[in-house]
Each structure stands twice: as C-alpha cells, then as structure tokens.
Amino acid sequence: MLSVKDLHVYYGGIKALQGISFDVKEGEIVSLIGANGAGKSTTLRAISRLVPIVNGDIYFYEINLKKLPPHKVASLGISHVPEGRRVFANLTVLENLELGAYLCKNKNKIRENLEFVFTLFPRLKERQKQLAGTLSGGEQQMLAIGRALMSDARLLLLDEPSMGLAPLLVQEIFEVLKRINQETKKTLLLVEQNANMAFFISNRIYVLETGKIKISGPSYEIMNNEEVRKAYLGG
C-alpha cells in the first residue's frame, strides 16, 4: 500500500531524515518508535506532503506522492491525525466531524461513518453540540481520530495519540485503534513514544534513531530485542 524509498528531509542544516526506506502493507498496523528528534513525526509529515523532500520517493499504491500538494494526498485516501490533536476549538464536535467528511460526496457513507464514530466514542455523541475547545485532552484526541475516520481514508497516519493522556485513557484509545483496524480493515501507520502500547497494537515496528531506521521487524521480534528493551521498555 505505502512504500517509502530513500527518503531525505532537511530542516535547514539539520538532516531530519537520512535515507529511510520502509513499507506498509494493506490492513497492517505499523509503528515508528524512537526518541524525540528521531524523525518520526517528520516521516508522517513528509507522507502528507507537509514538508519538502530533498530526495527519495513515497508511493501510495502506484502513485508517487513526492510532487503532490497535501490536499491531493488527502483526496487519495490518506488521513493525518496530527500531534497535539489540532481540533477546531471554536467549532462544535459535530462541525469538526463534518469537516472531516469534506472530501466524501456520498451522504449515506457520511452518515454511516458518523454512526461508527459515535459507536467508538459515545462521549462525542453526548457532546456533539459542545465547542471542541472545551473538551478534555482525551476527548479532543477522540475527536481528532473521529475526524480522520469521517474522510473514509484507507490509510490513517497517527502522530503520538497517547501524548498527555492518563494511562486509562491511553489504553482506551489504543483499544479503539485496534478495533478500527479489525472492523474496517483500515491501515494504520502510528508514531508513538509509548513503546509498550506500540508493541501491543502493531504488526511490525521500525525503530528510528537520528533520522535513520536502526532496527525493524515483526512486533514480537523487536520487543524481545535486548537493545530495544533496555532503551524503550526499561530493560
């Protein structure tokens, strides 16, 4: 489904990504883990075409995303849940969700997706007339995920969905992500610093270190890697 080949992204003199390559197969959950500054969020932003690419290619099926603007990437079926949620604070929950469906022209599908979002997140249904800016952090994260689902995208890019959330909410969010994958067959590419949760949910893991992929493989295999356990799982 997604193939990233020799991707280089620079911020001025800083080499954020230094030739990373990886694949995501249809129906998988794949996680990128690593320390702050490793290049995880930059990778998602490059796929969404929010940052310039110095070198390399990104293929979504047979389409090279390299020279496409962000709105064209979104129209192909890629939805990005950004770090920090970035909901529209002055709009209601329902209005945020409706904006997520902007590219979907099928009214029945929009209705169906909305019902699915409200099934996943009953609190959003209860608060659908409430301004998004008045929601708790956990509720805003639910809304950001729900908004992405409203686009009916085939690939969801999720940037640090557990950031700033209490442990019980983190568990809830990750269980929902797994449910989305299982029930809708959507493919998820996840950036996450909570390595335990990433291992819990993912089929495969890529470990990034200073803009390069250091280790990759099936989740169970990487989880048992001694170096990874020491660095990310506390030994």
KELOKOL-370591 format. One line per field, with one value per residue (C-alpha): residue number from 0; x, y, z. Coordinates in nm, 4 decimals. Layout:
// residues N
n = NUM|...
u = X|...
v = Y|...
w = Z|...
***
This chain:
// residues 235
n = 0|1|2|3|4|5|6|7|8|9|10|11|12|13|14|15|16|17|18|19|20|21|22|23|24|25|26|27|28|29|30|31|32|33|34|35|36|37|38|39|40|41|42|43|44|45|46|47|48|49|50|51|52|53|54|55|56|57|58|59|60|61|62|63|64|65|66|67|68|69|70|71|72|73|74|75|76|77|78|79|80|81|82|83|84|85|86|87|88|89|90|91|92|93|94|95|96|97|98|99|100|101|102|103|104|105|106|107|108|109|110|111|112|113|114|115|116|117|118|119|120|121|122|123|124|125|126|127|128|129|130|131|132|133|134|135|136|137|138|139|140|141|142|143|144|145|146|147|148|149|150|151|152|153|154|155|156|157|158|159|160|161|162|163|164|165|166|167|168|169|170|171|172|173|174|175|176|177|178|179|180|181|182|183|184|185|186|187|188|189|190|191|192|193|194|195|196|197|198|199|200|201|202|203|204|205|206|207|208|209|210|211|212|213|214|215|216|217|218|219|220|221|222|223|224|225|226|227|228|229|230|231|232|233|234
u = 0.0000|0.2673|0.6314|0.8870|1.2151|1.5425|1.3616|1.5681|1.4189|1.6245|1.5325|1.7970|2.1257|1.9554|1.9176|1.5870|1.5629|1.8687|1.7568|1.4890|1.3002|1.0050|0.6775|0.3279|0.1021|-0.2728|-0.4555|-0.1468|-0.0745|0.2852|0.4541|0.7538|0.9205|1.2264|1.3465|1.2480|1.4102|1.4490|1.2415|0.9131|0.6755|0.8759|0.8137|0.4360|0.4540|0.6565|0.3972|0.1211|0.3419|0.3593|0.7403|0.9713|1.1512|1.5191|1.5481|1.3568|1.0074|0.6816|0.4422|0.0789|-0.0124|0.1291|0.1077|0.4207|0.3244|0.6530|0.5262|0.1635|0.0188|-0.1308|-0.4953|-0.4288|-0.2680|-0.5747|-0.8048|-0.6240|-0.7365|-0.4663|-0.5775|-0.3385|-0.4151|-0.1529|0.0442|-0.1422|-0.4881|-0.5383|-0.9159|-1.1072|-1.1636|-1.4362|-1.6455|-1.8679|-1.7788|-2.0271|-1.8913|-1.5363|-1.6555|-1.8447|-1.5289|-1.3515|-1.6044|-1.5358|-1.3914|-1.6599|-1.9520|-2.1619|-2.4189|-2.5063|-2.1386|-2.1004|-2.3989|-2.2592|-1.9149|-2.0675|-2.2613|-1.9414|-1.7506|-2.0272|-2.0215|-1.6453|-1.6640|-2.0022|-1.8706|-1.8504|-2.2141|-2.3066|-2.1044|-2.1728|-2.3102|-2.0265|-1.7380|-1.4312|-1.2076|-1.3962|-1.3320|-1.0732|-0.7454|-0.8672|-1.1934|-1.0059|-0.7907|-1.1073|-1.2386|-0.9165|-0.9356|-1.3073|-1.2500|-0.9936|-1.2381|-1.5028|-1.2874|-1.3253|-0.9483|-0.7785|-0.4587|-0.4559|-0.1388|-0.1478|0.1089|0.1513|-0.2133|-0.1200|0.0553|-0.0577|-0.3258|-0.3840|-0.2931|-0.6563|-0.7347|-0.4239|-0.5470|-0.8911|-0.7517|-0.5302|-0.8116|-1.0197|-0.7356|-0.7164|-1.0925|-1.0796|-0.8192|-1.0101|-1.3601|-1.2893|-0.9660|-0.8113|-0.4328|-0.2640|0.0822|0.1493|0.4141|0.4349|0.6730|0.4783|0.6665|0.4635|0.1416|0.3067|0.4161|0.0690|-0.1091|0.1337|0.2113|0.5525|0.7871|1.0515|1.2944|1.4241|1.7415|1.8673|1.6885|1.7741|1.5998|1.8120|1.6035|1.2885|1.0820|0.7691|0.6473|0.7078|1.0617|1.1571|1.0007|1.2418|1.5467|1.7698|1.8857|1.5280|1.4093|1.6786|1.6160|1.2353|1.0932|1.3055|1.5116
v = 0.0000|0.2509|0.2376|0.4925|0.4794|0.6511|0.9476|1.2548|1.5587|1.8523|2.1467|2.3966|2.2328|1.9664|1.6294|1.5132|1.2030|1.0443|0.7934|0.5896|0.3164|0.1117|-0.0445|-0.0651|-0.3422|-0.3071|-0.3926|-0.3666|-0.1592|-0.0383|0.1754|0.4066|0.4382|0.6285|0.9149|1.2792|1.4162|1.0745|1.1788|1.0024|1.2981|1.4281|1.0962|1.1345|1.4989|1.4008|1.1384|1.4006|1.6392|1.8979|1.9249|1.9435|1.6265|1.6648|1.3182|0.9918|0.8769|0.7908|0.5578|0.5091|0.2060|0.3093|0.6857|0.8815|1.1409|1.3317|1.6240|1.6295|1.9049|1.7994|1.8247|1.5856|1.3367|1.3568|1.3015|0.9738|0.8286|0.9274|1.0996|1.2516|1.2800|1.5361|1.5606|1.7809|1.6986|2.0401|2.0353|2.3477|2.4892|2.7376|2.4794|2.2150|1.8477|1.7748|2.0561|1.9203|1.5766|1.7182|1.8995|1.5643|1.4432|1.7344|1.5123|1.2446|1.3098|1.0068|1.1230|0.7693|0.6947|1.0138|0.9116|0.5608|0.6923|0.9319|0.6482|0.4433|0.7309|0.7735|0.3972|0.4104|0.7284|0.7626|1.0728|1.2551|1.1778|1.3131|1.6296|1.6788|2.0316|2.1304|2.3505|2.1374|2.3748|2.2953|1.9204|1.7427|1.6331|1.2762|1.3842|1.6060|1.3072|1.1054|1.3898|1.4094|1.0357|1.0579|1.3483|1.1383|0.8479|1.0750|1.1159|0.7424|0.7222|0.3902|0.4863|0.6650|0.8413|0.8892|1.1092|1.0440|0.9600|0.8867|1.2192|1.3889|1.1328|0.9447|0.5724|0.4560|0.6835|0.5662|0.2079|0.3105|0.4974|0.2056|-0.0454|0.1747|0.1911|-0.1862|-0.2057|0.0376|-0.1825|-0.5048|-0.3821|-0.1535|-0.3101|0.0376|0.0518|0.2434|0.3991|0.5098|0.7309|0.6612|0.7176|0.4768|0.1712|-0.0736|0.0340|0.0349|-0.3256|-0.4174|-0.2897|-0.3288|-0.5979|-0.4506|-0.1950|0.0396|0.1921|0.5330|0.6899|1.0324|1.0143|0.6557|0.3208|0.1283|-0.1869|-0.3238|-0.6373|-0.8055|-0.6546|-0.9693|-0.9987|-0.6350|-0.6476|-0.9266|-0.7432|-0.6752|-0.3352|-0.2211|-0.3486|-0.1513|0.1677|0.1705|-0.0854|-0.0262|-0.3419
w = 0.0000|0.1096|0.0089|0.1300|-0.0583|0.0424|0.1992|0.2909|0.4666|0.5945|0.8155|0.7118|0.8081|1.0204|0.8464|0.9955|0.7738|0.6187|0.3589|0.5354|0.3483|0.4683|0.3536|0.4983|0.3702|0.3358|0.6593|0.8814|1.1876|1.1678|1.4344|1.4230|1.7617|1.8787|2.0955|2.0490|1.7344|1.5729|1.2710|1.3447|1.3066|1.0107|0.8359|0.8681|0.7609|0.4547|0.3579|0.3923|0.1892|0.4640|0.4475|0.1422|0.0334|-0.0546|-0.2060|-0.2256|-0.3204|-0.1462|-0.3268|-0.2274|-0.4346|-0.7759|-0.7207|-0.6297|-0.3682|-0.3941|-0.6039|-0.4894|-0.2673|0.0690|-0.0443|-0.3334|-0.0942|0.1308|-0.1677|-0.2467|0.0883|0.3386|0.6585|0.9128|1.2855|1.3886|1.7097|1.9573|1.8100|1.6446|1.6589|1.5546|1.9024|1.8078|1.6226|1.7802|1.7963|1.5170|1.2981|1.3411|1.2326|0.9362|0.8224|0.8262|0.5681|0.3321|0.0576|0.0889|-0.1501|-0.0558|0.2015|0.3055|0.3658|0.5707|0.7857|0.8238|0.9229|1.1757|1.3374|1.3539|1.5176|1.7767|1.8413|1.9002|2.1090|2.2865|2.4657|2.1335|2.0654|2.4092|2.3438|1.9722|2.0261|2.2610|2.1416|2.0739|2.2681|2.5897|2.5678|2.7815|2.6234|2.5906|2.4306|2.1860|2.0879|2.0285|1.8147|1.6102|1.5387|1.4644|1.2250|1.0342|1.0123|0.8610|0.5494|0.4802|0.4266|0.3571|0.5429|0.8791|0.9944|1.3722|1.5442|1.9199|2.0044|2.3682|2.4316|2.7525|2.8352|3.1596|3.1468|3.1433|2.8508|2.6669|2.6994|2.5734|2.2715|2.1676|2.2038|1.9740|1.7200|1.7183|1.6755|1.3810|1.2130|1.2748|1.1918|0.8957|0.7655|0.7553|0.7556|1.0397|1.0456|1.4013|1.5600|1.9320|2.2230|2.4432|2.3180|2.5285|2.3577|2.0165|2.0650|2.1928|1.8828|1.5917|1.3393|1.2658|1.4236|1.2838|1.5351|1.4248|1.5567|1.4387|1.1059|1.0220|1.0701|1.3156|1.3664|1.2026|1.2107|1.3486|1.6749|1.8840|1.7478|1.8135|2.1604|2.2531|2.1206|2.4216|2.2950|2.2326|2.5698|2.7505|2.5538|2.5396|2.7830|3.0879|3.0499
***
